[in-house]
Amino acid sequence: MRSMSLCNADDAGARAYAAAALAAVADPGEPTEPLAPHPALRLPRGDFGVAVELRALREGEASGTRFRGEPNAKAAEPSDPNNAVEMYWQLGRSGDDDDAVDAGWPSAAKRDAAATLLGRLAQASAFNRLRTVEQLGYIASAGLDSSGGVIGFTCLLQSATGKSPPELEDRVEAWLAVFAQELRDLSDADLALKREGLATEILQRPASLRDVVSRDWHEISSGRRKFSHVATRAAQLRDVSREDLIRVLEAHVLPGAPQRRLFRSRVYSPDLAADAPADAAPAGGVVLRSLDELRAFKRGRDLWPPAKVWDEGAGPEAPAH
């Protein structure tokens, strides 16, 4: 069990609260051990990566692809023309210097700060290009993603234009080339303004306890306990250069990037899925079309190493950073 106390209590009071909560749910006869950090699957390198193909279900069809948390999800209308894709690029283990150095970065802080600013700049660029200019759909977004302790970059696109998910992916890849050029053309003054604006936003005092938990829970779940991460990230953001932003794209995201680890979620409309050929994955790629295939793939992949605590393993009794 993991707990986080946000109240007017000293250290002893917080520990007593956690012990009482544990006693209420644990079997007194069973020894308790610290929970291991949540594991995160490491995607394979390659241009294509991994694709999971789903389709909207018609009324009366058995649910073999719905998530367990959505047993009562509504069936799609027969005439629903929407197709959707989400492309997610893993950049590395958040805060892991060894991982960042292996990928050619001087530190994880440098890489993560560059990815944070890149995600903010991508939001407006993707919306303008994919929705406003190309008019591909009402849902067009991009930005930073952090899941399971892994920092990533993502782009989501839903479209009723009749374009298939692979065709939508082609438009996302085309936008990335445009985005890279926008970064090269960004003036020094505009870059400095966006850097400072995001750093100031990160340093803002949380407005609620919910915001505090959202900001810091990863430091507990990962076991790292480096609560100085906010100030560190803001300081690193102010040092991000244009070259750092382009480096994230060229090293991790663009086609041909040496560290590209890409996951594609494809959702087909009911009618398009019925006609779509089950093409084989390109060389080095993986396409998953069933829960059994997805489970087998996950069993065969390695995991990102757990984050290191700031004190290099001094133990749970050591003070947090």
C-alpha positions, -999 to +999 in steps of 0.1 A: +000+000+000+012+035-008-001+066+010+004+103+009-006+126+038-015+162+031-027+176+064-016+195+095+004+167+109+041+162+117+061+132+105+051+110+134+014+118+128+016+110+091+034+077+098+007+068+124-020+075+099-003+053+073+001+025+099-035+027+109-046+025+072-024-005+066-036-023+097-072-018+085-066-036+052-037-060+058-038-095+073-021-093+107-005-126+101+011-117+068+044-098+066+043-066+046+069-054+022+074-022+003+056-022-031+078-024-062+075+005-086+049+002-113+065-015-143+065+002-177+068-018-210+098-008-232+088-006-268+111-019-295+131+005-316+121+009-353+103+031-377+070+013-376+070+001-340+039-015-326+003-011-338-029-022-320-059-023-343-094-020-329-127-014-345-159+001-332-185-026-324-220-028-339-250-035-318-252-071-307-215-079-313-196-096-285-171-074-268-136-089-273-118-056-275-134-033-250-115-025-219-127-043-188-135-009-172-160-002-199-183-032-200-214-011-208-198+010-236-223+020-262-221+003-296-212+024-326-239+037-349-238+018-382-232+050-401-205+064-378-177+074-401-151+082-375-116+067-375-090+075-350-053+071-343-030+079-314+007+078-320+029+076-289+067+078-289+086+067-258+115+090-250+128+073-219+125+067-182+118+100-165+146+112-143+169+082-152+203+096-161+217+062-172+189+058-197+193+094-210+231+091-213+227+058-233+205+078-257+231+105-261+218+131-236+240+147-210+213+140-183+177+130-179+169+165-166+181+180-199+161+155-220+130+158-199+130+196-199+134+196-237+105+171-240+083+192-217+088+224-238+085+204-270+051+191-259+038+225-251+049+239-285+034+209-303-001+216-289-008+247-310+012+234-340-008+201-343-041+218-338-034+244-364-020+220-390-043+190-386-075+206-377-075+242-391-054+238-422-060+202-433-095+200-416-090+164-408-113+164-377-124+181-346-101+162-323-064+169-331-040+173-303-003+166-294+019+170-264+039+155-236+028+122-220+041+106-188+029+072-179+044+045-157+074+067-151+082+069-188+082+103-205+067+103-240+054+124-269+019+118-283-004+129-311-042+121-312-063+125-343-100+115-349-114+121-384-147+116-402-131+123-436-130+086-447-093+084-442-082+051-427-060+050-396-028+044-416-037+073-438-042+095-407-008+084-394+007+096-427-008+130-420+007+130-385+041+121-399+038+149-425+029+174-397+060+164-377+082+175-406+063+208-407+067+211-369+104+205-371+108+233-396+087+256-374+111+250-346+141+259-368+124+291-378+113+301-343+130+334-333+152+336-302+129+361-286+098+339-291+116+308-278+128+327-247+092+339-241+077+304-243+105+290-221+099+315-194+061+312-196+062+275-191+088+277-163+067+303-145+035+281-149+053+250-134+064+270-104+029+283-096+016+273-062-009+243-065-045+256-062-058+225-044-047+193-027-057+174-058-031+194-078-004+185-052-011+148-055-012+150-093+022+168-093+040+146-067+024+111-067+049+097-092+077+104-067+059+081-043+048+054-067+082+052-083+101+051-050+123+080-061+109+106-036+127+135-052+102+162-045+125+189-056+117+179-092+095+209-098+122+235-091+147+214-110+125+211-140+117+248-141+154+257-139+162+232-167+134+246-189+150+280-188+181+264-203+164+245-232+178+256-266+163+253-301+189+225-308+176+206-278+140+207-291+150+195-326+172+168-310+142+153-293+125+150-327+155+138-346+167+113-320+133+099-308+103+109-330+109+115-367+112+086-392+147+072-391+153+084-356+178+060-339+159+059-306+124+058-321+100+037-300+065+041-314+031+027-304+002+032-327-034+028-316-057+025-346-095+026-342-115+017-374-151+027-380-175-003-383-179-001-421-142+006-428-130-022-406-152-047-425-134-039-457-099-032-444-073-058-454-054-074-425-020-064-439+011-079-425+033-056-404+063-041-422+098-056-415+106-050-379+071-039-370+043-056-350+005-054-356-017-067-328-054-075-335-066-095-305-063-096-268-043-129-270-018-113-293-015-082-271-009-104-240+017-125-258+035-093-269+036-079-234+049-111-220+078-111-245+089-075-239+114-062-213+106-034-189+122-001-182+144-003-152+128+013-121+137+049-112+166+054-088+158+071-056+177+104-051+199+090-024+209+059-045+191+034-023+196+047+012+163+031+021+127+041+029+138+057+062+161+082+045+147+118+042+131+127+009+149+152-013 
